[in-house]
Amino acid sequence: MAGKSAEEEHPIKAYGWAVKDRTTGILSPFKFSRRATGDDDVRIKILYCGICHTDLASIKNEYEFLSYPLVPGMEIVGIATEVGKDVTKVKVGEKVALSAYLGCCGKCYSCVNELENYCPEVIIGYGTPYHDGTICYGGLSNETVANQSFVLRFPERLSPAGGAPLLSAGITSFSAMRNSGIDKPGLHVGVVGLGGLGHLAVKFAKAFGLKVTVISTTPSKKDDAINGLGADGFLLSRDDEQMKAAIGTLDAIIDTLAVVHPIAPLLDLLRSQGKFLLLGAPSQSLELPPIPLLSGGKSIIGSAAGNVKQTQEMLDFAAEHDITANVEIIPIEYINTAMERLDKGDVRYRFVVDIENTLTPPSEL
């Protein structure tokens, strides 16, 4: 008996914006197909999709393992429009969400221990193959299909636009603090960088009951850090006197910067056995000074988003504490300009694309 054709296995005609090859870095309209809704699948109409630094790096071809054409977007909020016969997690009509991870091997150490986000065969939100070899397309599209194991219930009380960045920046900061024990009221944490990731780190840290000091090279961010986001203090990292006065005052540092920067002065701010949480992903290596680590018993901890269970916990926590990202909602036609602005750091604090109202599939789709 002959197997199904590609068209039979991927009958859903989808529409989005993609980078067509590795050389342009420009997004443009793109027609493609999604797989049929399987027994364990949820078909999702996409409402909003957030844009993060990973998307920018992807369209700039900084990750050689990605396949093209590439439809970016891994912060997805939508509505379930169809569910497979074995789906019990959500119902048609309910708001749902997807984060960066859409599949895993289910057998390795990480998967067995609910650390599927660290699975060597993890399927990320776009540009990587599913287990059948077909390529995954991201959230800058009108709809998608995902296995129920990776579908999240999106709380009704959360704004879908403001909640979209929680699926990347939100879970990245939440998971790092939870897993390292930096979620206990009274601890003093420094947040390095006040961008899309940093501003959510401040919000979650305050919700945990932490004392928060924002650390930045930009003096103009002080007002927003303290009066806008509720931080308790602001440290100008270019001011040697301020940095010297803060030595040994922090229990932890959450470093959100995605650019190369010196970390030795930051390590000096930690108390003995302090924790340095590295969340940003610079394209080049950071210089690691051993003496500040050894002499103070300090540790550096890396963290990449979170597992499905913890991501759901994060969304529920955000709903309970009224945490959403500060966003600029844009139409899909603005996406290339938004990427240029993101590259310059010209956004407070996240771009979110209004997919439902601005991405209109052509009539011949």
Secondary structure as GFF3:
##gff-version 3
##sequence-region A 1 365
A	DSSP	alpha_helix	6	9	.	.	.	ID=ss1
A	DSSP	beta_strand	12	19	.	.	.	ID=ss2
A	DSSP	beta_strand	27	34	.	.	.	ID=ss3
A	DSSP	beta_strand	41	51	.	.	.	ID=ss4
A	DSSP	alpha_helix	53	59	.	.	.	ID=ss5
A	DSSP	beta_strand	75	83	.	.	.	ID=ss6
A	DSSP	beta_strand	95	98	.	.	.	ID=ss7
A	DSSP	beta_strand	101	103	.	.	.	ID=ss8
A	DSSP	alpha_helix	109	112	.	.	.	ID=ss9
A	DSSP	three_ten_helix	116	118	.	.	.	ID=ss10
A	DSSP	beta_strand	123	124	.	.	.	ID=ss11
A	DSSP	beta_strand	143	147	.	.	.	ID=ss12
A	DSSP	three_ten_helix	148	150	.	.	.	ID=ss13
A	DSSP	beta_strand	152	153	.	.	.	ID=ss14
A	DSSP	alpha_helix	160	163	.	.	.	ID=ss15
A	DSSP	three_ten_helix	164	167	.	.	.	ID=ss16
A	DSSP	alpha_helix	169	179	.	.	.	ID=ss17
A	DSSP	beta_strand	188	192	.	.	.	ID=ss18
A	DSSP	alpha_helix	196	207	.	.	.	ID=ss19
A	DSSP	beta_strand	211	216	.	.	.	ID=ss20
A	DSSP	three_ten_helix	219	221	.	.	.	ID=ss21
A	DSSP	alpha_helix	222	223	.	.	.	ID=ss22
A	DSSP	pi_helix	224	228	.	.	.	ID=ss23
A	DSSP	beta_strand	233	236	.	.	.	ID=ss24
A	DSSP	alpha_helix	240	245	.	.	.	ID=ss25
A	DSSP	beta_strand	250	255	.	.	.	ID=ss26
A	DSSP	alpha_helix	264	267	.	.	.	ID=ss27
A	DSSP	beta_strand	270	278	.	.	.	ID=ss28
A	DSSP	alpha_helix	290	296	.	.	.	ID=ss29
A	DSSP	beta_strand	299	302	.	.	.	ID=ss30
A	DSSP	alpha_helix	308	321	.	.	.	ID=ss31
A	DSSP	beta_strand	327	330	.	.	.	ID=ss32
A	DSSP	three_ten_helix	332	334	.	.	.	ID=ss33
A	DSSP	alpha_helix	335	343	.	.	.	ID=ss34
A	DSSP	beta_strand	350	354	.	.	.	ID=ss35
A	DSSP	alpha_helix	355	358	.	.	.	ID=ss36
###
